[in-house]
Amino acid sequence: MNQSPKYNCLVNDKPIWVFDDLCTIEETASIFKGLEISAFKRNEVARPDTAQYRHWAVSLSESQISGLAVYQRAIQQISQTTGKQYRAYRGYVNYASYGDMLFTHTDCLPESDELTVLVYLCPEWNIEWGGETLFFNDEDDCVFACTPKPGRTVIFHGAIKHVGRPPNRICYTPRFTLAFKLEPAK
């Protein structure tokens, strides 16, 4: 399978890879349809100091994660790209809409060997809707932005500071982002 990333870069010597071929449009539309009736809870927190500003998420079980074809393809791609085996220790879907407040954060400590996989689960997206994921260097400058195109998958080191921006006011569709937090397989 070993696909070439559409985009890749390093932020503070940590990798970001963007793929447009790990999740099909059909899979995206199917998962999106299921998420429209899911029981999202407003319990996700970016950082301890922003705990009063919770955002919407739905957690996935281990069997739900491993049953997703995009997860299997992402794990295979990571193995071929890095030469290492990873496994998900957490999976969930974020739901962001206009007016939500989302905060910058990291997913792991700088010395950790953890990756994050984000899959944008929108059957369509318009550039005017916003909703990009922004990545920041150690000086808090945005050095990379990923557009949430349908089925796009971004894989990055969890210690890179990032934030998913909510959609703009003219967007009436949810911005669903499937997230897998990965650790080295034992």
C-alpha contacts under 8 A as a table, 3 or more apart, distances in Angstrom:
res1	aa1	res2	aa2	distance
1	M	76	Q	7.75
1	M	77	Q	7.15
2	N	76	Q	7.89
2	N	77	Q	5.75
2	N	80	Q	6.17
2	N	81	T	7.49
3	Q	19	F	7.89
3	Q	21	D	7.77
3	Q	77	Q	7.15
4	S	19	F	7.49
5	P	8	N	6.34
5	P	17	W	5.83
5	P	18	V	5.34
5	P	19	F	4.90
5	P	20	D	7.75
6	K	17	W	7.67
6	K	18	V	5.62
6	K	19	F	5.44
6	K	20	D	6.76
7	Y	17	W	6.00
7	Y	18	V	5.12
7	Y	19	F	7.29
8	N	15	P	7.26
8	N	16	I	5.41
8	N	17	W	4.44
8	N	18	V	6.14
9	C	15	P	5.92
9	C	16	I	5.38
9	C	17	W	6.85
10	L	13	D	5.19
10	L	14	K	5.08
10	L	15	P	4.55
10	L	16	I	6.10
11	V	14	K	5.16
11	V	15	P	6.45
11	V	16	I	7.55
11	V	135	F	7.94
11	V	136	F	7.43
11	V	137	N	5.87
11	V	143	V	7.51
11	V	160	I	6.95
12	N	137	N	6.11
12	N	138	D	6.94
12	N	160	I	7.81
14	K	156	F	7.59
14	K	157	H	5.89
14	K	159	A	7.93
14	K	160	I	7.11
15	P	156	F	5.59
15	P	157	H	5.88
16	I	154	V	7.00
16	I	155	I	5.77
16	I	156	F	4.28
16	I	157	H	6.79
17	W	154	V	5.67
17	W	155	I	5.19
17	W	156	F	6.28
18	V	146	C	7.93
18	V	152	R	7.23
18	V	153	T	5.79
18	V	154	V	4.37
18	V	155	I	6.40
19	F	22	L	6.37
19	F	152	R	5.96
19	F	153	T	5.15
19	F	154	V	6.25
20	D	23	C	7.21
20	D	151	G	6.57
20	D	152	R	4.67
20	D	153	T	6.26
21	D	24	T	6.60
21	D	151	G	7.60
21	D	152	R	7.24
21	D	153	T	7.95
22	L	70	V	5.88
22	L	73	R	6.06
22	L	74	A	6.55
22	L	151	G	7.46
22	L	152	R	7.46
22	L	153	T	6.66
23	C	27	E	6.39
23	C	28	T	6.73
23	C	69	A	7.81
23	C	70	V	5.26
23	C	119	V	7.72
23	C	151	G	4.97
23	C	152	R	6.87
23	C	153	T	7.26
24	T	27	E	5.18
24	T	28	T	6.21
24	T	151	G	6.01
25	I	28	T	4.93
25	I	29	A	6.12
25	I	123	P	6.73
25	I	150	P	6.57
25	I	151	G	5.92
26	E	29	A	5.21
26	E	30	S	6.15
27	E	30	S	5.09
27	E	31	I	6.08
27	E	151	G	7.89
28	T	31	I	5.36
28	T	32	F	5.97
28	T	120	Y	7.87
28	T	121	L	5.12
28	T	122	C	6.44
28	T	123	P	6.05
28	T	150	P	6.79
28	T	151	G	5.60
29	A	32	F	5.03
29	A	33	K	6.12
29	A	121	L	7.23
29	A	122	C	6.91
29	A	123	P	5.06
30	S	33	K	5.24
30	S	34	G	6.52
31	I	34	G	5.17
31	I	35	L	6.19
31	I	121	L	7.04
32	F	35	L	5.04
32	F	36	E	6.34
32	F	121	L	5.80
32	F	122	C	6.41
32	F	123	P	7.16
32	F	176	F	7.48
33	K	36	E	5.38
33	K	37	I	7.46
34	G	37	I	5.86
34	G	38	S	6.60
35	L	38	S	4.82
38	S	58	V	7.50
39	A	58	V	6.71
40	F	56	W	5.84
40	F	57	A	5.19
40	F	58	V	4.81
40	F	95	Y	7.80
41	K	44	E	7.89
41	K	55	H	7.88
41	K	56	W	5.30
41	K	57	A	5.57
41	K	58	V	6.27
42	R	54	R	5.69
42	R	55	H	4.91
42	R	56	W	4.17
42	R	57	A	6.38
43	N	54	R	5.43
43	N	55	H	6.07
43	N	56	W	6.35
43	N	57	A	6.90
44	E	54	R	5.33
44	E	55	H	5.15
44	E	56	W	6.21
44	E	57	A	6.13
45	V	48	P	7.19
45	V	50	T	6.85
45	V	51	A	5.50
45	V	53	Y	7.05
45	V	54	R	5.20
45	V	55	H	6.64
46	A	50	T	6.61
46	A	51	A	7.32
46	A	54	R	7.86
46	A	102	L	7.38
46	A	103	F	5.97
46	A	104	T	7.04
46	A	105	H	5.86
47	R	50	T	5.40
47	R	51	A	6.49
47	R	103	F	7.72
47	R	105	H	6.32
48	P	51	A	5.30
50	T	53	Y	5.60
50	T	54	R	7.75
50	T	103	F	7.63
51	A	54	R	6.15
53	Y	101	M	7.04
53	Y	102	L	7.98
55	H	94	N	7.76
55	H	95	Y	7.54
55	H	96	A	7.51
55	H	100	D	7.39
55	H	101	M	7.66
55	H	102	L	7.40
56	W	94	N	5.91
56	W	95	Y	5.25
56	W	96	A	6.94
57	A	92	Y	6.64
57	A	93	V	5.38
57	A	94	N	4.40
57	A	95	Y	5.81
58	V	92	Y	5.53
58	V	93	V	5.36
58	V	94	N	6.82
59	S	91	G	6.18
59	S	92	Y	4.19
59	S	93	V	6.54
60	L	64	Q	5.79
60	L	65	I	6.27
60	L	90	R	7.57
60	L	91	G	5.24
60	L	92	Y	5.10
60	L	93	V	7.76
61	S	64	Q	5.08
61	S	65	I	6.24
61	S	91	G	7.26
62	E	65	I	5.16
62	E	66	S	6.19
62	E	90	R	7.74
62	E	91	G	7.74
63	S	66	S	5.18
63	S	67	G	5.87
64	Q	67	G	5.12
64	Q	68	L	6.60
65	I	68	L	5.60
65	I	71	Y	6.71
65	I	88	A	7.83
65	I	91	G	6.36
66	S	69	A	7.79
66	S	71	Y	6.55
66	S	72	Q	6.85
67	G	71	Y	7.76
67	G	72	Q	7.97
68	L	71	Y	5.32
68	L	72	Q	6.66
69	A	72	Q	5.12
69	A	73	R	6.22
70	V	73	R	5.07
70	V	74	A	5.99
71	Y	74	A	5.07
71	Y	75	I	6.16
71	Y	180	F	7.96
72	Q	75	I	5.23
72	Q	76	Q	6.22
73	R	76	Q	5.07
73	R	77	Q	6.03
74	A	77	Q	5.00
74	A	78	I	6.07
74	A	117	V	7.67
75	I	78	I	5.15
75	I	79	S	6.19
75	I	85	Q	7.59
75	I	86	Y	6.66
75	I	87	R	7.38
76	Q	79	S	5.14
76	Q	80	Q	6.29
77	Q	80	Q	5.15
77	Q	81	T	6.00
78	I	81	T	4.98
78	I	82	T	5.78
78	I	83	G	7.52
78	I	84	K	7.31
78	I	85	Q	7.54
78	I	86	Y	7.70
79	S	82	T	5.43
79	S	83	G	4.95
79	S	84	K	5.05
79	S	85	Q	5.40
79	S	86	Y	7.39
80	Q	83	G	5.50
80	Q	84	K	7.75
84	K	184	P	7.36
85	Q	184	P	5.91
85	Q	185	A	5.41
86	Y	182	L	5.94
86	Y	183	E	5.41
86	Y	184	P	4.29
86	Y	185	A	4.61
87	R	182	L	5.24
87	R	183	E	5.64
87	R	184	P	6.25
87	R	185	A	5.30
88	A	91	G	6.91
88	A	180	F	6.00
88	A	181	K	5.49
88	A	182	L	4.34
88	A	183	E	6.42
89	Y	180	F	7.72
89	Y	181	K	5.97
89	Y	182	L	5.87
89	Y	183	E	6.75
90	R	180	F	5.88
90	R	181	K	5.24
90	R	182	L	7.32
91	G	178	L	7.47
91	G	179	A	5.60
91	G	180	F	4.51
91	G	181	K	6.36
92	Y	178	L	5.96
92	Y	179	A	5.45
92	Y	180	F	6.82
93	V	176	F	6.38
93	V	177	T	5.38
93	V	178	L	4.34
93	V	179	A	5.93
94	N	175	R	7.80
94	N	176	F	5.58
94	N	177	T	5.16
94	N	178	L	6.55
94	N	179	A	7.61
95	Y	174	P	6.37
95	Y	175	R	5.67
95	Y	176	F	4.81
95	Y	177	T	6.77
96	A	100	D	6.32
96	A	166	P	5.46
96	A	167	P	7.11
96	A	174	P	6.17
96	A	175	R	5.12
96	A	176	F	6.68
97	S	100	D	5.89
97	S	166	P	5.57
97	S	167	P	5.59
97	S	168	N	7.96
97	S	171	C	7.87
97	S	172	Y	7.74
97	S	173	T	7.55
97	S	174	P	5.63
97	S	175	R	6.24
98	Y	166	P	5.73
98	Y	167	P	5.05
98	Y	168	N	5.51
98	Y	169	R	5.39
98	Y	171	C	7.16
98	Y	172	Y	8.00
99	G	166	P	7.08
99	G	167	P	7.99
99	G	169	R	7.67
100	D	166	P	6.09
101	M	166	P	7.29
102	L	163	V	6.83
102	L	164	G	6.72
102	L	165	R	6.45
102	L	166	P	7.10
103	F	163	V	5.89
103	F	164	G	7.84
104	T	161	K	6.28
104	T	162	H	5.21
104	T	163	V	4.54
104	T	164	G	7.96
105	H	161	K	5.23
105	H	162	H	5.64
105	H	163	V	6.51
106	T	109	L	7.49
106	T	158	G	6.01
106	T	159	A	5.14
106	T	160	I	5.82
106	T	161	K	4.71
106	T	162	H	6.43
107	D	116	T	7.48
107	D	158	G	4.64
107	D	159	A	5.87
107	D	160	I	7.77
107	D	181	K	7.82
108	C	112	S	6.34
108	C	114	E	6.77
108	C	158	G	5.23
108	C	159	A	5.11
109	L	112	S	5.37
109	L	158	G	7.72
109	L	159	A	5.68
110	P	158	G	7.99
110	P	159	A	4.95
110	P	160	I	7.99
112	S	159	A	7.59
113	D	157	H	7.60
113	D	183	E	6.68
113	D	184	P	6.97
114	E	157	H	6.06
114	E	158	G	5.59
114	E	159	A	7.78
114	E	181	K	7.35
114	E	182	L	5.54
114	E	183	E	4.81
114	E	184	P	6.94
115	L	155	I	6.84
115	L	156	F	5.52
115	L	157	H	4.47
115	L	158	G	4.92
115	L	181	K	6.21
115	L	182	L	5.07
115	L	183	E	6.67
116	T	155	I	5.68
116	T	156	F	5.44
116	T	157	H	6.21
116	T	158	G	5.42
116	T	179	A	6.94
116	T	180	F	5.72
116	T	181	K	4.76
116	T	182	L	5.96
117	V	153	T	6.87
117	V	154	V	5.82
117	V	155	I	4.47
117	V	156	F	6.68
117	V	178	L	7.90
117	V	179	A	5.55
117	V	180	F	5.04
117	V	181	K	6.60
117	V	182	L	7.76
118	L	153	T	5.54
118	L	154	V	5.26
118	L	155	I	6.43
118	L	177	T	6.26
118	L	178	L	5.53
118	L	179	A	4.63
118	L	180	F	6.66
119	V	151	G	6.14
119	V	152	R	5.75
119	V	153	T	4.42
119	V	154	V	6.60
119	V	177	T	5.60
119	V	178	L	4.93
119	V	179	A	6.52
120	Y	148	P	5.50
120	Y	149	K	6.48
120	Y	150	P	5.84
120	Y	151	G	5.30
120	Y	152	R	5.52
120	Y	153	T	6.55
120	Y	175	R	7.67
120	Y	176	F	6.27
120	Y	177	T	4.76
120	Y	178	L	6.41
121	L	150	P	5.98
121	L	151	G	5.79
121	L	175	R	7.36
121	L	176	F	5.28
121	L	177	T	5.77
121	L	178	L	6.83
122	C	125	W	6.57
122	C	148	P	7.88
122	C	149	K	7.23
122	C	150	P	4.99
122	C	151	G	7.07
122	C	174	P	7.69
122	C	175	R	6.61
122	C	176	F	6.49
123	P	150	P	5.41
123	P	151	G	7.76
124	E	149	K	7.14
124	E	150	P	5.68
125	W	129	W	7.16
125	W	148	P	7.12
125	W	149	K	5.78
125	W	150	P	6.54
126	N	129	W	5.44
126	N	130	G	7.80
127	I	130	G	6.06
127	I	147	T	7.78
128	E	168	N	7.50
128	E	170	I	7.99
129	W	167	P	5.41
129	W	168	N	5.07
129	W	169	R	7.62
129	W	170	I	6.48
129	W	171	C	5.32
130	G	147	T	7.81
130	G	165	R	7.33
130	G	166	P	7.16
130	G	167	P	5.02
130	G	168	N	5.62
131	G	147	T	7.19
131	G	148	P	6.55
131	G	164	G	6.49
131	G	165	R	4.71
131	G	166	P	4.84
131	G	167	P	4.38
131	G	168	N	7.19
131	G	175	R	7.16
132	E	145	A	6.26
132	E	146	C	5.47
132	E	147	T	4.78
132	E	148	P	5.78
132	E	164	G	5.95
132	E	165	R	5.55
132	E	166	P	7.75
133	T	145	A	5.64
133	T	146	C	5.15
133	T	147	T	6.75
133	T	148	P	7.41
133	T	162	H	6.84
133	T	163	V	5.55
133	T	164	G	4.20
133	T	165	R	6.05
134	L	142	C	6.32
134	L	143	V	7.76
134	L	144	F	6.00
134	L	145	A	4.49
134	L	146	C	6.50
134	L	162	H	5.40
134	L	163	V	5.40
134	L	164	G	6.39
134	L	165	R	7.49
135	F	142	C	5.53
135	F	143	V	6.04
135	F	144	F	5.18
135	F	145	A	6.17
135	F	160	I	6.79
135	F	161	K	5.89
135	F	162	H	4.38
135	F	163	V	6.84
136	F	139	E	7.56
136	F	140	D	5.25
136	F	141	D	5.19
136	F	142	C	4.34
136	F	143	V	5.64
136	F	144	F	7.13
136	F	160	I	6.87
136	F	161	K	5.33
136	F	162	H	5.97
137	N	140	D	5.32
137	N	141	D	5.62
137	N	142	C	6.66
137	N	143	V	6.58
137	N	160	I	7.30
137	N	161	K	7.02
138	D	141	D	7.50
142	C	145	A	7.45
146	C	154	V	7.75
148	P	152	R	6.58
149	K	152	R	5.44
156	F	160	I	7.51
157	H	160	I	6.00
158	G	161	K	7.88
158	G	181	K	7.96
166	P	175	R	7.46
167	P	171	C	6.10
167	P	175	R	6.97
168	N	171	C	5.70
169	R	172	Y	7.63
171	C	174	P	7.97
